[in-house]
Amino acid sequence: MMTISELWAHMQTNPALWLCATLLAYQIGIVVYRKTGFLTLFSPFVIAVAILIPLLFVTGTSYDTFFEGAQFVHFLLGPATVALAVPLFDQRLRLAKLWAPIFIGVIVGCTVGVASTIVLGVLFGASFESIMSMAAKSVTTPIAMGISEKMGGIPEFTAGIVVLTGIIGALIAMPLFKLFRIRKSYVQGFALGVAAHGMGTSRAFQINNTAGAFSGLAMGLAGLVTAFLAPAIAPVLLELLMH
């Protein structure tokens, strides 16, 4: 008969175990999210991460082993992103009228996001790898990790910074909107999408569908623009600041 340790060693490498663990952790996150009145700090994503990281640490499970099961959920990220086109289609007439502000807003937002990270990184004495890892903090995780790797950063570190940026952005958005008297939902949504990627978009849909649609558009455009912008300006700006 197999001992408990042998049974666990066998189960630990089974992708189905970690797929179920991921889904269960997220379901717990949904319950907590509802119980807390939909507070961004307790979003399902945050709760799931808070459950899974200690679990992997305690069981001594590597990320690669975990991802063998979680990759099935990861695959659905693509279709979920494409699904954002539905509310965008509903807002197509308004989007067509606002193409100029949208274009300018994305360029300015992405430039400020990358440049401010580099400036602050240099001021606080961060290493080259850390600065490059944080440069794309405001775009969705898969794109940010690719940008980070291309610029010499650490993709895993980038993933953590992206999550932190999304949480902070979603948390402080509404107080900032009130402070600066930003009341138009499409402006609120667009700002959330540029600055706080997926988590910002989730928060925008809590405002209304218009905010969510503009946030989804902003998130996609920000990822595209940053993918070209960050590798072009980050090394140049860093070199200027270092000298």
C-alpha positions as CSV (number, residue, x, y, z in Angstrom):
1,M,0.0,0.0,0.0
2,M,1.1,3.6,-0.7
3,T,2.0,5.7,2.3
4,I,0.5,9.2,2.7
5,S,3.8,10.8,1.6
6,E,3.9,8.6,-1.5
7,L,0.3,9.4,-2.3
8,W,0.9,13.1,-1.9
9,A,4.0,12.9,-4.1
10,H,1.9,11.3,-6.8
11,M,-1.0,13.8,-6.4
12,Q,1.3,16.8,-6.3
13,T,2.4,16.3,-9.9
14,N,-1.1,15.8,-11.1
15,P,-2.3,18.9,-13.1
16,A,-5.9,18.2,-12.1
17,L,-5.1,18.9,-8.4
18,W,-3.8,22.4,-9.0
19,L,-6.6,23.2,-11.5
20,C,-9.1,22.3,-8.8
21,A,-7.1,24.2,-6.2
22,T,-7.1,27.3,-8.4
23,L,-10.8,27.1,-9.0
24,L,-11.6,26.5,-5.4
25,A,-9.4,29.4,-4.2
26,Y,-11.1,31.7,-6.7
27,Q,-14.6,30.5,-5.6
28,I,-13.6,31.3,-2.0
29,G,-12.5,34.7,-3.3
30,I,-15.9,35.4,-4.8
31,V,-17.6,34.6,-1.5
32,V,-15.3,36.9,0.4
33,Y,-15.6,39.6,-2.2
34,R,-19.4,39.6,-1.8
35,K,-19.3,39.4,2.0
36,T,-17.0,42.5,2.1
37,G,-19.4,44.6,-0.1
38,F,-17.2,44.3,-3.3
39,L,-14.2,46.0,-1.8
40,T,-11.3,45.9,-4.4
41,L,-8.8,44.9,-1.7
42,F,-10.7,41.6,-1.3
43,S,-11.3,40.9,-5.0
44,P,-11.4,37.2,-6.0
45,F,-8.1,37.5,-7.7
46,V,-6.4,38.8,-4.6
47,I,-7.9,36.3,-2.3
48,A,-7.1,33.4,-4.6
49,V,-3.4,34.5,-4.7
50,A,-3.4,34.9,-0.9
51,I,-4.6,31.3,-0.6
52,L,-2.4,29.7,-3.3
53,I,1.0,31.2,-2.6
54,P,1.1,29.9,1.0
55,L,-0.3,26.6,-0.1
56,L,2.5,26.2,-2.7
57,F,5.1,27.3,-0.2
58,V,3.9,24.9,2.5
59,T,3.7,21.9,0.2
60,G,7.0,22.7,-1.5
61,T,5.4,22.8,-4.9
62,S,7.2,24.6,-7.7
63,Y,5.6,27.2,-9.9
64,D,6.1,25.0,-13.0
65,T,4.3,22.1,-11.4
66,F,1.4,24.4,-10.3
67,F,1.2,25.9,-13.8
68,E,0.7,22.5,-15.4
69,G,-2.8,22.6,-14.0
70,A,-3.4,26.4,-13.9
71,Q,-2.5,26.7,-17.6
72,F,-6.1,25.6,-18.5
73,V,-7.4,28.7,-16.6
74,H,-4.6,30.8,-18.1
75,F,-5.8,29.8,-21.6
76,L,-9.2,31.4,-20.9
77,L,-7.6,34.8,-20.4
78,G,-7.6,35.2,-24.2
79,P,-11.3,34.6,-24.8
80,A,-12.2,36.7,-21.7
81,T,-10.2,39.6,-23.2
82,V,-11.9,39.2,-26.5
83,A,-15.3,39.2,-24.8
84,L,-14.6,42.8,-23.8
85,A,-15.4,43.6,-27.5
86,V,-19.1,43.2,-26.7
87,P,-19.6,46.3,-24.5
88,L,-17.2,48.1,-26.9
89,F,-19.5,47.4,-29.8
90,D,-22.4,48.9,-27.8
91,Q,-20.4,52.1,-27.4
92,R,-19.0,52.3,-31.0
93,L,-20.7,55.5,-31.9
94,R,-19.4,57.4,-28.9
95,L,-15.9,55.9,-29.4
96,A,-15.9,57.1,-33.0
97,K,-16.6,60.7,-31.8
98,L,-13.9,60.6,-29.2
99,W,-11.1,59.0,-31.2
100,A,-8.7,62.0,-30.8
101,P,-9.0,62.3,-27.0
102,I,-8.6,58.6,-26.7
103,F,-5.5,58.5,-28.9
104,I,-3.9,61.4,-27.0
105,G,-4.9,60.0,-23.6
106,V,-3.4,56.6,-24.3
107,I,-0.1,58.1,-25.5
108,V,0.2,60.5,-22.6
109,G,-0.9,57.9,-20.0
110,C,1.5,55.3,-21.2
111,T,4.4,57.7,-21.5
112,V,3.9,59.1,-18.0
113,G,3.5,55.6,-16.6
114,V,6.8,54.4,-18.0
115,A,8.7,57.6,-17.4
116,S,7.6,58.1,-13.8
117,T,8.6,54.5,-12.9
118,I,12.1,55.0,-14.3
119,V,12.5,58.4,-12.5
120,L,11.3,57.0,-9.2
121,G,13.5,53.9,-9.6
122,V,16.6,56.0,-10.2
123,L,15.8,58.3,-7.2
124,F,15.4,55.3,-4.9
125,G,18.5,53.5,-6.2
126,A,16.7,50.5,-7.7
127,S,18.8,48.2,-9.9
128,F,18.6,48.1,-13.7
129,E,16.7,44.8,-13.6
130,S,14.2,46.1,-11.1
131,I,13.5,49.3,-13.1
132,M,13.1,47.4,-16.3
133,S,10.8,45.0,-14.5
134,M,8.5,47.8,-13.3
135,A,8.5,49.9,-16.4
136,A,5.4,48.1,-17.8
137,K,3.5,47.9,-14.5
138,S,0.3,49.5,-15.8
139,V,-0.5,47.0,-18.6
140,T,-2.1,43.6,-18.3
141,T,0.2,40.8,-17.0
142,P,1.0,38.7,-20.2
143,I,2.0,41.8,-22.1
144,A,3.9,43.3,-19.2
145,M,5.9,40.1,-18.7
146,G,6.8,40.0,-22.4
147,I,7.9,43.6,-22.3
148,S,9.9,43.1,-19.1
149,E,11.8,40.1,-20.6
150,K,12.6,42.0,-23.7
151,M,14.1,44.9,-21.8
152,G,16.2,42.8,-19.4
153,G,13.8,42.7,-16.5
154,I,12.5,39.8,-14.4
155,P,9.1,38.7,-15.7
156,E,8.1,37.0,-12.4
157,F,8.8,40.3,-10.5
158,T,6.9,42.2,-13.2
159,A,3.8,40.0,-12.6
160,G,3.8,40.8,-8.9
161,I,4.2,44.6,-9.6
162,V,1.4,44.5,-12.2
163,V,-1.0,42.9,-9.6
164,L,0.0,45.5,-7.0
165,T,-0.5,48.3,-9.4
166,G,-4.0,47.1,-10.3
167,I,-5.0,46.8,-6.7
168,I,-3.8,50.2,-5.8
169,G,-5.2,51.8,-8.9
170,A,-8.6,50.3,-8.3
171,L,-8.6,51.3,-4.7
172,I,-7.7,55.0,-5.1
173,A,-9.6,55.6,-8.3
174,M,-12.9,56.7,-6.8
175,P,-11.4,59.0,-4.2
176,L,-9.3,60.7,-6.9
177,F,-12.3,61.0,-9.2
178,K,-14.2,62.8,-6.4
179,L,-11.2,65.0,-5.5
180,F,-10.8,66.2,-9.1
181,R,-14.5,66.2,-9.8
182,I,-14.3,63.6,-12.7
183,R,-18.0,62.6,-13.0
184,K,-18.2,61.3,-16.6
185,S,-18.3,57.5,-16.5
186,Y,-16.4,57.0,-19.8
187,V,-13.6,59.2,-18.5
188,Q,-13.5,57.3,-15.3
189,G,-13.4,54.0,-17.2
190,F,-10.7,55.1,-19.6
191,A,-8.5,56.3,-16.7
192,L,-8.9,53.0,-14.9
193,G,-8.0,51.0,-18.0
194,V,-4.9,53.0,-18.8
195,A,-3.6,53.0,-15.2
196,A,-4.9,49.8,-13.6
197,H,-5.3,47.3,-16.5
198,G,-7.6,44.3,-15.8
199,M,-8.4,45.1,-12.1
200,G,-9.2,48.7,-13.2
201,T,-11.5,47.3,-15.8
202,S,-13.3,45.1,-13.3
203,R,-13.7,48.2,-11.1
204,A,-15.0,50.2,-14.0
205,F,-17.7,47.6,-14.7
206,Q,-18.9,48.2,-11.2
207,I,-19.5,51.8,-12.1
208,N,-21.6,51.0,-15.3
209,N,-21.2,49.3,-18.7
210,T,-20.0,52.5,-20.3
211,A,-17.1,52.9,-17.9
212,G,-16.3,49.2,-18.4
213,A,-16.3,49.4,-22.2
214,F,-14.0,52.4,-22.2
215,S,-11.8,50.8,-19.6
216,G,-11.5,47.6,-21.7
217,L,-10.6,49.7,-24.8
218,A,-8.0,51.7,-22.8
219,M,-6.5,48.5,-21.4
220,G,-6.0,47.0,-24.9
221,L,-4.6,50.2,-26.4
222,A,-2.3,50.7,-23.4
223,G,-0.9,47.3,-23.8
224,L,-0.3,47.8,-27.5
225,V,1.3,51.3,-27.1
226,T,3.5,50.3,-24.1
227,A,4.8,47.3,-26.0
228,F,6.4,49.6,-28.5
229,L,6.9,52.7,-26.3
230,A,8.6,51.1,-23.2
231,P,11.5,49.4,-25.0
232,A,12.1,52.6,-27.0
233,I,12.2,55.2,-24.2
234,A,13.1,53.3,-21.1
235,P,16.8,52.6,-21.9
236,V,17.3,56.2,-23.2
237,L,15.7,57.9,-20.2
238,L,17.5,55.6,-17.8
239,E,20.9,56.4,-19.4
240,L,20.1,60.2,-19.3
241,L,19.2,60.0,-15.6
242,M,22.2,57.9,-14.7
243,H,24.5,60.5,-16.2
